[in-house]
Amino acid sequence: MDLNQNRRHFFHTSLAAASMVPALGSAADAPAQPSRGEHEPGRKGQANHQTQTLAAFASGLQFDQIPGEVLKRAKDTLADTLAVAMFGSALPWSRMMTEFAKESGKTGNSQVLGVKGLQLEPNAAALANGSFTHAFELDCLTKPNSGSHPGATVFMPLIALAQAKQSSGRELLTSFVAGTELMIRVGRATQHSQEEHGFHAPGTTGPFGSAAACSRLLGLNAEQTTNALGLAASMAGGLLEFAKSGTGAMVKRMHMGRAAQAGVMAAGLAQKGYTGPNTALEGHFGFMNVFCPSHDLDQLTLNLKQDWLTMTTMHKRYACHITAHTPVESAVSLKEEHKFSPEDIAEITIECNERSMRANNIPSPKDILLAQYSVPFCVALSMYRNPVDPRSFDDAAVKDPKIMSLSSSIIMKTIAAPDNKSDMTSIVRIKLKNGQEISKRSTAFLGTPERPLDTQALREKFLMLTVDTSAARGKSRIAQESKQMSAWFDRIQNIENEKNLNWIKS
């Protein structure tokens, strides 16, 4: 036997032996212990194989089991996300990510969205595209808030993997619902408490959704999918320090890219036999106990296969953090109803939830990235510019003395209980210089599940984000591009009939 054969024999023997030796601290060599946090305040539910149950659901989900309205909401999300990613790809921080992906990733068949002629292997494409999707605060999330971004962290890794594997639209759509259902359940179980701990929620929930979706697309069985979730748990992360320090807000965009990439990596490794703990979510040192000061394990599998949480997905109208959406819509509505100008404003007070007060009360943001995270800034901008057009949120806005003066003067208060714990309930109160006082309370905006954007509104947003209407480009070219992008929108609305996704080329 030569040296290489000896090495192979040693490693194969060691691997076989390792599979028979109990893991350090396992039930085989230590007495059984209750899940950490059991009976502790703020921690609910019992550990009961939730990771394996969710893995079995994701791996076994079939297209025909998904209700029609769920498929429709999923397809709306795919279309919205594709447009958002293509728009985000042109931003300066996204171009940095593109260069990094080119330098670190191998050439492949996965399109880096918005970058003509650039196809890389799925790992690099998922990193870039996930970051692009969150590049300008336009991507979807959920209501009730689960700290989940289905488009950025589930669709983006899937489109990269599907193009590499020549998967059909039907398989991609089924996998998307599988990953989204699982991820939202993880997010609900966290009770959003990881953000109180300093973690950016979608960077922690995203790897689970991405891993489940990619595992489903690769055809992994329940055991392999469990391993993928076990690996994903060790890739959860992302800190909120950018919001406290007022610097480095580019990192927020990267959190989605890393979550998307994590799922590609976790599923790929699991496919090769790489293992992760089968109690990654509920275990003593599992995700819930380590990341979340309070949580509810029962939410992980509550009404699984009955309640389709994909229906809680909502689509943004404004290029700003979700906490600013109801205040911005209310402020714009009051302005339109009462016909006042920004110069007529004497004072604005915004009453909002505790989360907004903790993370989004930034009266004088230093750059546009942090400004999009600031509730006062976004409301101030909406008094001077059209907030529906993402191009309103540019560097000039942060340097505009009128916008910045109004932003710094806005009074933020915590709304009274029980709304202080709500997702997005807010009250905007405006005092005008003529003595008039007006206000509006809002619990939802156009784009939330109870007020969803219709197909025409989604198409308009899709075209606004994907077609450059600059006059210098010429009417003929703009018309041609509009026709092409409108055709893309229609194909995504019928994506289950697509044999592959290779036509999505920027």
N, C-alpha and C positions, 0 to 999 in steps of 0.2 A: 504494500500500500504506500503510495507516495505521500509527500508532505501535505498537499492539498486535500487528498482523500482522508488523511488522518484528521485534519482540521474539520472537514465536513462531518466525519463520524463523531467527533467530539461534540460539535454543536448540536447535531441531531439528537445524540444521546442525552445531552444536557437539557435540551428543550423538552424531551419526553419526560425526563425525571422531574423537571420543574412543574409540569402539569399535574404531577401526582403529589407534590409537596404542598401542604397548606400554606397560604400566604401568612406573613407575619401579622399577628394580631387577629387572625381569623377565628371563626367559631370552633375550629378543630383544635386549637391550642390555648383557648381562653374561654372563660365562662361567657355566656350570652349577656349582652348589655342592652338596655333600652336605647332607642335613638336619642342622641344628644338633643336636649331641648324639650324632651318629653315632660309634660307637666309644668314647663316653665311659662311664665306670662308672655303672651304674644306669639307663642308657638303652638299651633293647633295640628290635630291629626296624628295618625300613627304611621310609622314606616310599614309598608305592606307591598313590597315588590313593584312600586310605581314605575321605576325606570324600565323594568322588563315589560310591564303592561303597556306602557306607551310605545315601546319598541315594537311589540307585537302588533299594535294598532297600525303604526306607520308602515311596517313592512307588508302587512296584509291588506291594506286599503286598495279597493278596486274602483275604477272609474264609475261603474254602474251603481255603486253604493252611495255616490255623492249626489245630493239633491240638486235640481236644476238651478235654484236660486243661489246656491253656494257656488256652483260652477260659474254663474254669471258674475258674482261679486269677485271671484278669483280672476276671471278674464279682464274685468275692469281694472283690477289691480296690476295685472301684467302690463296692460297698455299704458296705464299711468306711469308705472315704474320705468318702462323703456324710455318714454319721453323725458322723464326727469333725469335719468342717467345720461342720455345724449346731451341734454342741456348742460348738466353739471360737468361734463368732460372738458369743456372749453375754458373752465375757470383756472386761474393761475396755480392754485394749490393742486388741482386735478392734473394739470400738465406735469407738475413735479412727480405725482404718483405714476403717471404714464411713463416717464423717463425711468423711474425706478423699476417698474414692471418689465420694461424692455431690457434693462440691464441684467435683471435677476431671473427672468423667466425665459424658457426656451420657446422657440417658434412652434406654433400648433394650429389648431382649427377653431379656437375660441376667440370670437371677436371682442376686441377692446372697443367698447361702444363709443361712437363719436369720433373715433380716430381712424381715418380711412387707411385701409390696407394693413392694419396691424392685427394679426391673429397670433395668440400665444397659447401655451398650454393652460388647462383650466385653473390651476392654482393661482397663477399670476393674473389671469383675466378676472377671476372672482375678486381678488384683492382690489384691482383697479376699479372694476365696475361697481362693486359695493361701496367704495369710497366716493365714486362719482354720484351715486344715487343720493347720498346724504350731503353732497357738496354744497347745496344751497338751500337747505331746510325745506325741501319741497316734497319729500317722499312720504308715503302713507304710514299710518300707525293704527292704533285701535282705540275704541271707546266701548266699554270702560277701559281706562288706561291699563295696559299690561306691560309697559316698557318694551314693546315689541314693534319692529319695523319689518313687516312681511316682505315688502318689495326688495329692500336693500339686502336683507340677510337670508332670504329664502329664494326669491326669483333669480337674483344675480348669480349665486353659485350654480343654480340649476341651468340657466341658459349657457353658462360656460361649459358645464359638464355635458349637457345635451348636444351641443354642437360638436364637442370632441368625440362623443360616442354615437353620433348619428341617431339620437333618440327622437321619437315622434312627439308631436304636440300633445297628443293624448296622454302619453307617459309623463311628460313634463307637467301638465296640468294636474294630474292625479298626485304626483310627487309634491307639487306646490301646496295642495290642500293638506296633504299628510304632514308636511313640515310646519305649515302655518297653524294647524290645529294643535300640534304638540307644543310649539313655541308659545302660543298665547296661554296655554294651560300652565306652562312653567312660569310665565310672567304673572299670571293671576295668583299663583301659589306664593310668589315672593311678597305679595302685598306691597310691592314697590319699596320695600324696606332697605334693599341694597343701596338705594340712592341716599338714604339717611346715613348709611355707612360710608358714603363717598364714592360709590361705583356708578358709572353711567349705565343705566338699565339695559339698553339694547345691545351693549357690548357683552353683557352677561347672558341674556336670553338668546341672542342671535346664534351663537354656536350650536345650540341644541336644535333649533329649527333648521338650520343649514345642514347639520349632520343627518337629521332624520330624513329630510327631503332628498339629499344626495344618496343616502343609503337606499331609499325607495327607488330612485332612478337607476341605480346600479343593480337592482334586483337582489339586494342582500336579504338574508333571512332574519328572523327575530333575534337570534343569538348574535349574529354579526351586527345588527343594528344596535343592540344593547351595548356592544363593545364600542361602536362609534359614538354613542351618547356618553359612555364612560370616558372616552378620549376628549370629546368636546368639552366636558366639564372642566378639564384641566387647561382649556384654552379660553375660558370665560374671563373677561377683564374689561378695563377701561375706566379711568378715573375722572372725576368731576372737577379736579383742581383748576382746570382752565376757567371755570365759571367763577371761582373764588379769587384767583390771582389776577384775572383780567388780561391774561396773556395766553398765547399758544392755542387759540381756538381751532386751528387746523386739525389738531389731534382728534377732535370730536368726529370729524369726517372719517378719519382712519378707523375709528372703532367699528363702523359698519363693514368696511373692507376686510378687516381682520376677522370679524365674525363670519362673513361669507367664506373667506379663505379657510377658516377653521373647519367648516363642514366638509369641504372638498378633501382636506387632509385627513380628517377623522374617518370619513367613509372609505377613502382609498386605502388607508392603513387597515381598517377593519376587514376589508375585502381580502387582504393578504394574510389575515390571521392575527393581526396585532390586537391585543386585548386591553380593555379598560374595565373598571369596577362595575359590576352589575347593580350597584346601589348608588350610583353617582349622584342621583338627585336627592334621595331620602336618607342616605347613610349617615353614620355618626360624624364622619368628616366629609359628608357629601355637600353638594352645592347649597342646598337650602340652609343647612346648619352653619356653614362657614360664611356665606355671603349675606345672609338675610337675618337680621336681628329678630324680626317677626316673620312668620310664614304660616301657611295652611296647607299641609300635605294632601289633605282631601281634595283640594282644588285641582290637583294634577290629573285625576281620573274621573272627576265628578261628571256624571251624565255623558261619558265618552260614547261616541257613536250616536248620541241622541241630540245633544246641543252642538250645533256647528258654529264654532267661534270665528270661523273665517268671515261670517256675516257681521262681525263687529269691526271689520276693517273700515277705516275712513280715509278720505282723500283730501289733501290740503288744497286751499285756494291761494294762500299767501306764502311767500318765501320767508317764513319766520317760524320760530319755535311754536309748538302747538299751544302752549299756555297763553300766547298772545292772540290766538285766533278769535275767541269770543270777544275780548276787549276791542280788537281792531274792527270786527264786523259791527259791533254796537256803536263805536265811535263814528264810523262811516255812515251808518244808518241815521244816527242823530244829526249829523251834518247835512245829509240829504233831506231829511224831514223838516228841519228847522232853518235851512238855507243860510247858515252862517259861514263865515270865512275863518281861517286860522287866526287872523288878526283880531277877531271878535272874542276870542277865548280869554277869560280872566284866570280860570283855574280848572284843572282836570284831576279828579280823584278816581282811582281804580281800586275796587275791592275784589280780592282774588283769594285763591286757596293758599294753604301753607307752603305747598311745593313752589308756587310762583314766588312767594315772598323769600323763600330760602335760596332759590337758584336763579330767578329771572328778574329780580329787582335791581337792575343795572342802569342807573340814570344817565351815566356818561360813558358809554362804551368807547373803547379806543380804536376799534376797527370794525369793518362791516361784518366780519364773522361773529364777533361778540355782540354786535348790534342786533343781529338776527335772533339772538338769544335773550334780548332785553325787551320786556313788555313795555316799559315807558317809551323806548325808542320807536318800537313798531307802531304804537298808537300815534306818536308824534309824526312819524313819517306819513301815516295814513291821512293826516290832516292836510298835507301839502302835495302828496303824490298818490298815484293809483296803486294801491297795494296788491292788486290782482296781477299786475305785470311784474314779474320777478326782476326785470331790468331797472325797476325803481329803487331796488336795494343795491346801490352801487357805492363806490368809495366817496363819491361827491356828497352823498347823503350824510355821511358821518362828518363831513367838513362843512356842511351847510349850517350857518349860525342860527337860522330860524328853527330848523328841526332840532338841533342840539339844545337850544335854549328851552324850547317847549319840553323836550324829553327830560332835561334836568329839573324842571319845575313840577313835573307830575308827581302827585302824592299817591303812594301805594299803601294800602291797608289790608289786613287780613279780614276776609269776609266772615260774618257771624256763623256760628255753628248752626246746623250741621254742614253747611256749604263749605266750611274751611277744609273739610276732608274730601270734597268732591273733585271730580276730574277737571272740569273746566268752567264751572259756574263763576260768573263774574258780574259786577255791577260797575258801569261807567257813569260817573256823575260829572257834568260839565256846567260850570258857571260862566255866563257870558258877561261882557262888560256892561251890557244894558240892564244887568240885574237879574235876567232870566236864569233859572236853574232847571236843567233837564237831566234825565237819567234813563238808563236802559239796563235791565237785567237779562242775562242770556245763559242758557245751559247747553246750547249746541250751535253749530254753524253750518252753513251750506257745504255738505261734504261728509257730515257725520252720518252714522247708520240711520238715524231717524229723519234726516234730511239729505238723502244721498244725491250726488250729482247724477243727472240722467245721462244717457248715451251721448246726446248732442253736446252737453256741457263738457263731458270728458273728451270728446273729439276736439272741441275748441281749445281746450288746454293742451292736448296732444300736439296740435298744429302750432300753437303759440310757442311751444318749447322746442319743436323740431325743425321749424322752417324759419330761416333768417330772412326777414322781410325788409332788410336795409335797402333803401332806394337805389343805391349804387349797384346792386346786383341785377337790376333790370326786371321788368314785369314778366317776361317770358320765362326766365330762369326760376323766379319765385313761383309762378303758376305750375311749372313742371315739378318742382320739389313738393309743392302742396299736394299735387295729385298723387305722387309717389307715397308720401307720408300718410295720406288719407287711406290709400290702399293697404299700407302696413297696419293701420288701425283696424280696418275691416278684417284682415287676416288673423289678427290676434283675437278678435271677437269670435272667431271660428277656429281657434288654434287646435282644437281636438281633431280637425280634419287634415292637419299638416303632417306630411310624412317625415319631415325633419325641419330644423330651424336654421339651416344654413343660409336662407335668404335674408336673414337679419345681418346685414353687412353695412357698416357705416362708410 
